[in-house]
Amino acid sequence: MKQHRLEIATRGRGFYRLDPQVNNWVTDTGTGGGLCHLFILHTSASLIVTENADPDVHHDLEVWMSSCVIDGDPRFAHDAEGPDDMSAHIRSVLTQTALSLPVGRGGLILGTWQGLYLWEHRTGPHQRSVCLTLLEN
């Protein structure tokens, strides 16, 4: 087993591609294969596997999520860090904070149009940490 912490500076709400950085680390381990478990150490951002070629997919995901989970909704009591505070927590709960992906030589095994992303749910910039755990064959 090997572990690594990936640090990602976000510029606010949006999608931040992670698979190139994860693949670099996996390659550096010299592994021939196994499973990479990823866990984000935050409650207002998430991890997703989604389309990596057409940016309209990311736009449409954000449009849908924004219509379902509204910043500043008056029903939300938790707003300690602003109107996007509770909505970011709900977005995180509705998506994923952990993923397990297969690894082969050279990195993650993803489909042609798949990419691994951190989805930042806060509107302002944040420093995010993702714990990577490699379980080798």
Protein Blocks (a to p, Z undefined) as FASTA:
>chain_A
ZZdddddddebecdddfklmmmmmmmmnopabdcdddddfbfkbccddddfkbmmlmmmm
mmmmmmmmcghiakbmblmnojklmmmmmmmmmmcfbdcddddehiacddfkbccddddf
bfbdcddddddddddZZ
